[in-house]
Amino acid sequence: MTLLARLLAAAILAAPALHAFAQQQGAAPAAAPAAAASAPAANATPAAPAGQVKVDAAAGGQRYAAVCAACHGPEGNSGIAQNPKLAQQFAEYTVKQLQEFKTDKRPSAIMKPFASQLSDQDMVNIAAFLASSKARPGFARDKALVTQGERIWRGGLPDRQIAACAGCHSPNGAGIPAQYPRLSGQHADYTITQLNKFRTAANVPNVKGDGARANSIQMMQIASRMTDQEIRAVADYVAGLR
């Protein structure tokens, strides 16, 4: 079993303890933006030896405050519409995305420098900290769009082979652990950007860099069949899910 696989298994087993940690840490002040936004450190924290693997959510919280909080907010509740909320996200999904930023499977000029300074142990610790953090609810903005978005979310558009979003991400957007991410309350602007990137990756395969996202064939296929308005409608509906 690989080191990362062992770490992920430990993260799952540690979930009850992480919840208690989150309650204790709820009132902790956020790291100063200047410190959090500083250039990535030259050396990542080394991963624990295979025989000493354990999840350390407290260390994850400290690492998160130093590296991530300036953009993603205290405990993962980003207040910036283009920066995703990360609180309460499944640890497995968070680790996967960090790994893919680091290896350019999910290209991002912004995220790569930060992901590159993280060891596998750092990633698992940060993911555990975020999974135990409480997500703040979001809200929808356009009543007409929400109605259309709800229809697509719950029933899809079968005539165009667009599957119901709820089938994978659940009716309330809670997702399915280790399979599909939690989306409820996510910023609409961020969701729109990601769906557009999936669509671009499907329709314009030669696009490189931040302009496309090709790390999910399933999402590329779905997004490629959606119009701009349908993407906006689903994103607005997602923002208000609880």
C-alpha positions in Angstrom: 0.0 0.0 0.0 1.4 3.5 -0.9 2.1 6.1 1.7 -0.8 8.3 0.5 -3.2 5.4 0.6 -2.2 4.7 4.2 -2.7 8.3 5.1 -6.1 8.4 3.5 -7.2 5.3 5.4 -6.0 6.9 8.6 -7.9 10.0 7.8 -11.2 8.1 7.5 -10.6 6.2 10.8 -9.8 9.5 12.5 -13.0 11.3 11.6 -14.7 11.2 15.0 -11.7 12.8 16.7 -11.5 15.4 14.0 -15.1 16.6 14.7 -14.2 17.2 18.3 -11.1 19.1 17.2 -13.2 21.3 14.9 -15.5 22.3 17.8 -12.5 23.3 19.9 -10.9 25.3 17.1 -14.0 27.2 16.0 -13.1 30.4 17.7 -9.4 30.4 16.7 -8.3 33.6 15.0 -7.4 33.4 11.3 -3.7 33.8 10.4 -2.6 37.2 9.3 -3.2 37.6 5.5 0.3 38.8 5.0 1.8 35.6 6.5 -0.7 33.4 4.7 -0.1 35.0 1.3 3.7 34.9 1.5 5.6 33.0 -1.1 5.7 29.2 -0.8 8.4 27.9 1.4 11.4 26.2 -0.2 11.0 22.9 1.6 7.8 21.0 2.3 7.3 19.3 5.7 8.5 15.8 5.2 6.0 12.9 5.2 5.9 10.6 8.2 7.7 7.3 7.7 5.3 4.5 6.5 5.3 2.8 9.9 4.4 6.1 11.8 1.6 7.4 9.7 -1.1 9.2 11.5 -3.5 12.1 10.8 -2.8 15.3 12.7 -5.7 17.8 12.2 -4.1 20.3 14.6 -1.0 20.4 12.4 -3.3 20.6 9.4 -4.9 23.6 10.8 -1.6 25.3 11.4 -0.4 24.5 7.9 -3.7 25.7 6.4 -3.4 29.0 8.3 0.0 29.6 6.9 -0.5 28.5 3.3 -4.2 28.6 2.4 -6.3 30.9 4.7 -5.5 34.2 3.0 -7.4 33.0 -0.1 -9.8 30.4 1.2 -10.8 32.1 4.5 -10.6 30.9 8.1 -11.5 27.2 8.4 -12.2 27.0 4.7 -15.1 29.5 4.5 -13.9 31.7 1.7 -15.5 35.1 1.4 -14.2 35.6 -2.1 -16.6 34.5 -4.8 -13.9 33.1 -7.2 -12.1 31.2 -4.4 -13.9 28.0 -3.4 -15.3 27.2 0.0 -13.4 24.2 1.3 -14.9 23.6 4.7 -16.6 20.3 5.3 -15.3 18.9 2.0 -14.5 15.2 2.0 -10.8 14.7 2.8 -10.3 12.2 0.0 -11.5 14.8 -2.6 -9.3 17.6 -1.1 -6.2 15.4 -1.2 -7.0 14.3 -4.8 -7.3 18.0 -6.0 -4.1 19.0 -4.2 -2.2 16.1 -5.7 -3.5 17.1 -9.2 -2.6 20.7 -8.8 0.9 19.6 -7.8 1.3 17.2 -10.8 -0.4 19.6 -13.3 -3.3 17.1 -13.9 -5.4 20.0 -12.9 -3.4 23.0 -14.2 -3.5 26.2 -12.1 -0.8 28.9 -12.1 -2.1 30.0 -8.7 -2.5 26.7 -7.0 0.6 24.8 -8.2 3.2 26.8 -6.2 1.3 26.3 -3.0 0.4 22.6 -3.6 4.0 21.9 -4.6 5.3 22.9 -1.2 3.0 20.4 0.5 4.1 16.8 1.4 1.6 13.9 1.3 1.4 14.2 5.1 0.6 18.0 4.8 -2.1 17.3 2.3 -3.8 14.7 4.5 -3.6 16.8 7.6 -5.0 19.9 5.9 -7.8 17.8 4.3 -8.7 16.3 7.7 -8.8 19.8 9.2 -11.0 21.1 6.5 -13.3 18.1 6.6 -13.9 18.8 10.3 -14.6 22.5 9.8 -18.2 23.6 9.6 -19.3 25.1 6.3 -21.2 28.4 6.3 -24.4 28.4 4.2 -24.5 30.3 0.9 -27.5 31.8 -0.9 -29.0 32.0 -4.4 -29.3 35.3 -6.1 -31.8 35.0 -9.0 -35.2 33.4 -8.5 -35.8 32.7 -12.2 -32.4 31.0 -12.5 -32.9 29.0 -9.3 -36.1 27.5 -10.7 -34.3 26.3 -13.9 -31.3 25.2 -11.9 -33.4 23.1 -9.5 -35.0 21.4 -12.5 -31.6 20.5 -14.0 -30.2 19.5 -10.6 -33.0 17.2 -9.7 -34.1 15.8 -13.0 -31.3 16.6 -15.5 -32.1 17.2 -19.2 -32.7 13.6 -20.6 -33.3 14.7 -24.1 -29.7 16.1 -24.2 -28.2 13.4 -22.1 -27.5 15.7 -19.2 -27.7 13.6 -16.1 -29.4 14.9 -12.9 -26.7 16.5 -10.7 -28.4 15.1 -7.6 -27.7 11.6 -8.7 -24.0 12.0 -7.9 -23.9 15.0 -5.6 -27.1 14.1 -3.7 -30.3 16.2 -3.6 -29.0 18.6 -1.0 -25.5 18.9 -2.5 -23.8 16.9 0.3 -22.1 14.6 -2.2 -21.0 11.0 -1.6 -17.8 10.4 0.4 -14.8 9.3 -1.6 -16.7 9.5 -4.8 -18.4 12.9 -5.5 -17.6 16.2 -3.8 -19.8 18.3 -1.5 -21.2 21.3 -3.4 -23.9 22.8 -1.3 -23.4 26.5 -0.5 -20.5 26.8 -3.0 -20.0 30.3 -4.5 -21.9 30.5 -7.8 -19.0 32.3 -9.5 -16.6 29.5 -8.7 -19.0 26.8 -9.9 -19.6 28.7 -13.2 -15.8 29.0 -13.7 -15.3 25.2 -13.1 -18.2 24.1 -15.4 -16.9 26.4 -18.1 -13.4 24.9 -17.7 -14.8 21.4 -18.0 -16.8 22.4 -21.1 -13.7 24.0 -22.7 -11.6 20.8 -22.0 -14.3 18.7 -23.8 -14.9 21.0 -26.7 -11.4 22.4 -27.3 -9.0 19.6 -26.4 -5.8 21.5 -27.2 -6.4 24.3 -24.7 -3.6 24.2 -22.1 -3.2 25.8 -18.7 -5.8 27.4 -16.5 -8.3 27.8 -19.3 -9.5 24.1 -19.2 -10.0 21.4 -16.6 -9.7 17.8 -17.8 -9.4 15.9 -14.5 -13.0 14.5 -14.7 -14.2 12.8 -17.9 -17.7 12.6 -16.4 -17.9 16.3 -15.7 -16.4 17.2 -19.1 -19.1 15.2 -20.9 -21.9 16.8 -18.9 -20.7 20.4 -19.0 -20.0 20.1 -22.8 -23.8 19.7 -23.3 -24.8 22.7 -21.2 -25.6 26.2 -22.3 -24.2 29.3 -20.6 -27.6 30.0 -19.0 -28.0 26.4 -17.8 -24.5 26.6 -16.2 -25.5 29.8 -14.4 -28.8 28.4 -13.3 -27.2 25.3 -11.7 -24.5 27.3 -10.1 -27.0 29.7 -8.5 -29.1 26.8 -7.3 -26.1 25.1 -5.8 -25.2 28.3 -3.9 -28.4 28.1 -2.0 -28.4 24.4 -1.2 -28.2 23.4 2.5 
